[in-house]
Structure formats: C-alpha cells, structure tokens
C-alpha cells in the first residue's frame, strides 16, 4: 500500500513538473526575451473605463479638464469616483506587460477561467475601445491569464491587474469629503461646542480672527488642512438623502472652507443608535458620508492649537551677530566676528555653547497666554528679571525676550514677537541660566506666585 501511495505521489509530481515546463515556464527564445507591453495606448487618452464583475458592471467617465471631478462613476450609480484609484488602474493597463503567449488561438476558454471571469473595457472615444478579459491565476499565483477580446491570443500577465479590478464598489468611489489644494484655502471656519473659530490667510500668512485676534501657526494650520484632505467616509448613503437629512438633529460640528472664491461646507450629525459614527452632509449631489467619530477629533482643537507659539522671529540663528543678556545689575555682551564669538574683545572659550544657547531660544514655545495680564510689575516684567536681546550685523534689532516671575514649573515672559505676556516652561529659563560661559554671576530668579 505504501508503495502504491509513493508511486501515485511520484506521478503527480512528474505531471506537475511537466505542466510547469510546458505551460507556465516560457520556452525557447521566449525564455530569453524581456516582457512586452500588452497595449500601445497612453493612459491620458482614456475617456472611459468599464469594469465587469460577477455582480455587474461599474462604469466611469474621464474628464481630465474638469476642475473638481476628473473621474465620475455613472453605473451602477452616479457619484464622483476615486481619481487616484482610476488613474492607478489606467497606468496599470498602459504599462501591462505579458511574459509570454500561452495560446495563439483557442475555442476552449474554460481551462484559463476566461469564460466567466472579469473584464475591463477601455474607451478612448465613441468609436475606439480595447477589451481585456481576465481569467484564473496561474499555478504559481504570480500571474493571471488574459485575452485582448474575443478570438485573440491568451497571455500571462502579473496578477496585480486582477487584484485591482476585484475591488468592491465603494473602493472605486470618491471617499474624501473635501478635494482642494491647501495653498488655495483662504479661510477656515469651525462651529462646535467650543467658541466659533475663524482662521484667515492674507498674503500667505495665517491669522486668527475669532474668538481672539492673534497670529496663526502656519505649520499647525498646514498640518490641519493635510488631515482634512485625508478625511474619508467609511460608508455612503445615496438613496432618499433628503428624507435622511430631515431626521437629523442640529449639527454637532460645522466646517466651512473658502477655497479660492468658493465656500465649501460640511455639517456633522450624530445618531443615538450609532455612537461611533457621524453623518457628514456636503453638497446636494454628493452622498451622505458616514465617518468614524474619532476621525474628526482634530476638528475640535482649542484655538490655542492654531495660535503662533514661537518666541523669537529669527529662523536662522546664524543671522545673530550680537547678544545682550541683562539681569540684576550685571550685563553680558557678546559679538560675533568672522564666525567667532567675543566677549569684551576676548574669544569665548566655548563658541559652540553660544550656538546652543541661540538654538534654545529658537526652539522655545509658549505654554499658555496671559490674554488679560494684570499690572506688568506684579508679574515681574516691569522691570524684567532677565532680558535677552538679539541683534544682526550692524546692530539692527532682531528679537528681545523678557523673563519675569516664576510660578511653579513655569515662568512669565514676553517678547518682541509675542508682546502679550505668556507662560514658558521654567526649564527653558534654567537652560539660559545654566550657560555659565555666557551669563555673568547673579542671584537666582525667585519670586512669589503671580497674583
């Protein structure tokens, strides 16, 4: 019995090897030739794509010059399509290469799975089109059988094409709630349980208009817009949208962007039976998007998150040529000459510490603002306990920072960039005071709590 089982397995392995040699592995000169492109078109010329799946066709129109919707799905429903997914498919088809011709002609398609497999129709205008029929995987799983329409040869091509066309319907439709270029956004308005927030960009610089008037943090607002472009729906409601909207309560959050000269708004609504989901309403022709509640958490940040928190304006510390540090009755003046720092015409022993000191100032950030400060003398800023002035070549003023009273692990300060008093981490002040090669001896800064 064991002998028969071994013989049977041996025969199976021999047949498998013979199949690989005759069918899966290119023969003769084909074995030495490079893979060749299956089509000769360019993806930019595609005007439409139709993907035939067992559940039915999914059809798209391509409008490359449209300002907002370059790919649109029109079957089985009408909705904006995922531009990236369709462009990727077009590029994949354009560059699709075959490793070899399996059959030049055949009437029996069943061994290759082409009789009932997937199909893509590629349209270029009303008259021209290409067809790609997609069959079964090869025995290795790395390739699939395809045919360019009825009666053509059967090829082996990379299996990626089949994985792509097998995507579900919702993967082909536009999932993003917004489509815009961050550089085109001029205004952001957010209404939520927090005070109404309004951010405005003027001359490429962001500022906060509500609930306070202050400089904006360009990097933080840029990051916010980047997250917004990635906000996607996890599901969609296409039918009876108006009836669904009527059942919504007041929005829990409303966001409006001014992109160019056009306002784009979205309102978010919750439903008691779906605590983890919010319904997002945008334009009348768009679906109602279902979004994960946690995905919009970044929209509910306090205004402080978008406020400019830099202490100094200097972006390159190499611009600084003069440093004046004043505290108590002592004053220290440093001057840079030919990239070397001097103190009273003597070289500073550790010039690298001067550079570290400047970077410490550059990296300081506001912890909290005192928007309604009391008497400056009561918080140690009139006069300041410590001041640092930075100047450029020729003595032109660059920045000045004033340090006041210490409150626990924070210290009050103000600067030429941030004239409204604010809190810093006390460790920021400690770094300055620890630079013994820079600062003259002086009693430590101590003071009662801020009133």
N, C-alpha and C positions, 0 to 999 in steps of 0.2 A: 504494500500500500504506500509506504514511504517512497519507494522507487517511482511509482506512478505519479505521485504528487510532485516529486522533484522533476520528473520529465515534463509534466504539464507546465510548471513554472519556467522551465528552460525554454520551452516552445514559445510561451507568452513573451519572454524577454527577447527572444530572437525576432519574433514578429514585430515587437515594439521598436527594436533597433532597425529592422528593415524599413519600417514606416518612417522613422526619423530620417534615415538615409535617403529614401526615395521621395518623400513628400515634404518634410519640414526643413531639411538641410539643402540649400541651393546646390545644384550640380554644375560640373564643368566650369565653363567660363563665367557663369552667373555667380559662382562662389568667389570670384576674384573681383567682380565689378562692384562699384560703390552703389548704394541705394539711390534710386531715382525718384524725382517728383512725379506724383500721380497726375497733377493738374498743372496748367500753364498760366492760370489767371492770377491777378493780384487782388488781395482781399479788399482793397479800397474800391474796386469796381463792383462789389456785390451790392445789389439793390434789395435783395430779399433772401430769407432762409426759411425753409420749412423742414421741421424735424418730425418724422413719422415714428411714433412709438406704438406699442400694443394698445395703449389706452386712447390713442387718437393723435391727430397732427397738432403741432404747435408751430404757428406761422408768425413771421416777423417781417417788418419793412425797415429798410435802412434809409435814413435821411441825414447824411453826413453834414449838411449845411444848416440843419436846424439848430437854433441857439441852445435848446434845452433837452429835446428828446431826439437823439440821433438813431436809436433803435426803438421801435414800437411793436408790441405784440398785438395782433388783431384776431387771432384764433388760438384757443377756444374762447378768449375774452379780449376786450380792448383795454390795454393798460400800457404805460411805459415799461420798456424792457430793461434788463441789466446791460448797460453798454459794455462793461468790462467783460462779462460772460460771452456776449455775442461777438465782440471784437476778438476775444481769445479763440473762439470757435472758427471765425473767419481766417485768422492767422494759421491755426492748426490745419485747416483744409488747404490753404495756399501752399504750405510747406510740407504737406503729407508726402512721405516717401515710401516706396514699396521695396521690399528686399528681393522679391522675385515673383515671377508669374507662375502660379500653381497649375492652372489650366488655361489654355488658349481659348478653347470653346468647350461648352458642355451644356447638356439639356437637363441633367440631373443636379439640382442645386441642394438637395437635402443633406448630402454629406458635409456641406460647408455652412449650413444654417442660413442660407440666403433666401430660402423660400418664404420664411416668415420672420425675418429679422428686422433690424432698424434700418432707416433710410433717411438721407438728407438730400433735399433738392436745393440747389444753389442757383438763384436767379440773378441775371445781370441787366436785363431789361425785359420788355414784354415778350420778346421772341427767343432770347438765348437763355439756356439753362444747362446745368450739369447735375447729374444724379450720382449719388454714392450709396450703394447698398452695403450694409454691414451685417456680417454673419457671426458665426461662432468663433470662440477663441481657438487658437492653435493648441496643440497638445502641450506646448511649453508654457502657454498662458501669457507670453510676452507680445504676441501678435494676434491679429484677427484677420479673417477672410473678408475681402471686399470685392465689389464689382462696380464698374462705372456704367450702370444702366444695363438694360436687357441685352443679351447676346454678346456682351464684352468678356474679356479675359477675367480670370479670378486672380487676385493679388493677395500677398501677405503684407500688412502694414502694422505699425505699432498699435498696441491695444488701447493707447490713450484716447484714440478717437471714439471708441465705443463707450468708454467710461464717461466721456464728455457728453455725448448725446443721450445718455441714460439719465441725466439729471431730472429731478422732479419739476413739475410746472412752476412751483413757487421759486425755484432756484434760477429760473430764466427771467423773472420779472424784476423790476427795479424794487429794491428793498430799502434804499435810503429815503429818508423823509425829506431831505434837502439835497439839492445839487447846486453848488456855487463854488467860485474861487475865493479863497479867503481874502485875497487882495482887493476884491470888488465889494466887500462888505463895508458899509459906511456907518451903520447904526445897529445896535442890539438893544432890544427892549425885553425885559423879563418881568412878568407879573405872577406872583405866587403868594404864599403866606408871609413871605418877607416883604419889606418895603419895595415898591416898584423901582427897578434898576434900569438905568438908561446909559449906554456907552456910545460915544460918538467918535468917529475918526475924522480928523481935519488935518490936511497936509501930511498924511501918512502917520499921524501921531494920535493915539487913543487918549481920550479923557473921559472922566465920569461926570455926568450931568445930574443924575439923580441916584440915590437920595441925598448925595452930597456933591459938591463941586471939587474935583481933585484930578491930579494926573493919573492916567491909567498905566498899567503894567503891560507894555506891548507884548512881551514874551508870554505872559499868562493868558492874555486875551487871544493871542495866536494859538496857544495850546487848546483853549476852549473851543475855538472855531474848528480846529482839527478834529476834536472829539465829536463835534456836531455833525461834520460831514460823514463820520462813521456811524451815526445813529441809524439803526435799521429796524424794520418791522420783523417780528418773528412769525406773523401770520397776517392775513388780509381779509377784509370784508368788502365784497364787490357788489352784492345784491342788496336791494332795499336799504341803501345807505341813509336816505333821508328819514326813514322811519326809525332807524337806529339812532340817528342824531337827536331826534325829538325825545328819546328816552334818556339822553344823557343829562346829568346834573351840571351845575356850573363847573367850568374847568378848574382843575387843581393847579394848573400852570398854563400860562400863555406866553409864547415866544414869538417875537417879530424881528425879522432881519430886513434891513434895507440894503438890497444888492443892486448896485448901480442906481437907477432911479425907481426901482420897483420894490414894493414891500412884499415879503413872504412870511406868512404866519402859520403857526400850528398851535392848536389847543389840545391839552391832555386831560382826559376824563377817566375817572375810576368807576368800577362796578363792584358792588359789595360781594358778589359771588366769586370774583376773581381778584383776590388781594395782591397778587404778584404781577398783575397785568394792568396797563393803562391803554386807553384807546386814543389814538392821535388822529386829529382831523386837520387836513391841509387844504388843498384846492378841491373844487367841485368835481373835477374829472379824475382825481386820484382816489384810490381806495381808502377806506379807514384802516389805519395801521394798528396792529396790536404790538405793543412794545413792552419789554420787561421793565417793571417799575425801577429796578436797581440801575438800569442803563441810563436813566435821566437824572441820577443823583447829582451829577456835576452841574446841572442847571440850577440847583438850589443853593449855590455857594453864597455866602455873605459878601457884601460889597468890598470888604477888606481884601478878599482874594484877588480882586481885579485892580486894586489900588497900587500905584507905584510905591515900592518899598525900598528902593535904593537910597543910600545915604549920601553918596557923592556922585557927581556927574561925570567924573573922569572915567573914560572907558579904557584907556591905555595908560598905565601908571608910568610908562616911560616919558610921558609928557611933563611930568612933575620935575621941576628943577630947583624949587625952594620949599622947605618945610619949616614952619614956625610953630613950636609947641610951647604953650604958656600955661602955667599953673602956679597957684600961690604967688610967691614973689619971684619965682625963677622963670627963665625963658631960654629956650634952646632953638638955635637957628642952624639949619643945615642947607648946604648949597651944592648942587651937582655941577662939576666941571669936567668935560670930556669923559663922561660916564663914570666919574669917580666922585664920591660924596666927601665933603669937607665940613668941619666944624671949627670955626674961628681959624680958617686957613690951614687947619691940620686935617690930614686924611682920617676919615672914620675907620676905626680898626676893623670893623666887620660891615663892609658896604652891603653885603647880601642881606643883613638884617634890616637895612633901610628899605630894600625892595620888599621883604616880607611884611614890614610894617605898612607899606603902601597897599599891598595886596589885602592885608587885614581890613584896612579902611574900605577898599574897593568892594569887598565881599560882605560888609555889614548890611543887615536888613532890619527894617522896622518890625518890632514885635507887636506894637499896638500904638494907635494915635491918641493924643490928648486933644480932641477937636474943640473942647471948651476949657482951655487951660486957665488956671487961676493966676494970680499975680506971679510973674516970672521969678521974682526974688524969692518967693516961697518954695519954688521947686529948684532953686539953685542955679538958675540961668541968668540972673541979673545981679551980680556978675556971675559968669560961669566958673565952675570949679576947675575946669580944664578946657582949653581950646586948641584946635589943630587947624592951621591954615596951610593950604596947598597953593603954590604958585607955579606958573610956567616960566619959560625963558623970558628974560626981561622983567620979571617980577609981576606979570599980569595975573590977577586973581583967578583961581580955578575953583576951589571949594574951601569951605570953612565949616568945621563941626564944633559945636559947643556941648559940653557934658555938664550935667547938673547933679541933683541929689540922687542918692542910691535908695531904692525901695525894694528890699528883699533881694531877689536874684535879678533885679532889673535896675536900669539907670535911665534917668530922663535926659534927653538930648534934643538938639535941633540943628539944622544945617542949612547952608545956602540952597541946597536942592529941596530940602524939606523944612520950610520955615515954621510949620506948625509943630509944636513940641510932640515928642513921641517917646516910647519906651524902647530901649535896646536890652539885650541880654547883658548882664553885668560882666560876663566872661569876655565880651567884646572890649570893654574898658580895661579889664585885667590884662588883656594881651598888650595893650598900649603901655600900661604901667610896668609891665614886666620887661620891656625892651630897655634894659639898663644901659646899653651902649648909646641909646638915643635920648633918653629923658634925664633931666637933672634931678638930684635927690629932692624929695618933698614929702611932707606928711601924707599918709593915705587919705583918700577922699571918704569921709564918713559924714553922715548927716541923719537927722531924724526922718521919720516917714513923711511922705508927701501928704499935705493936708487935703 
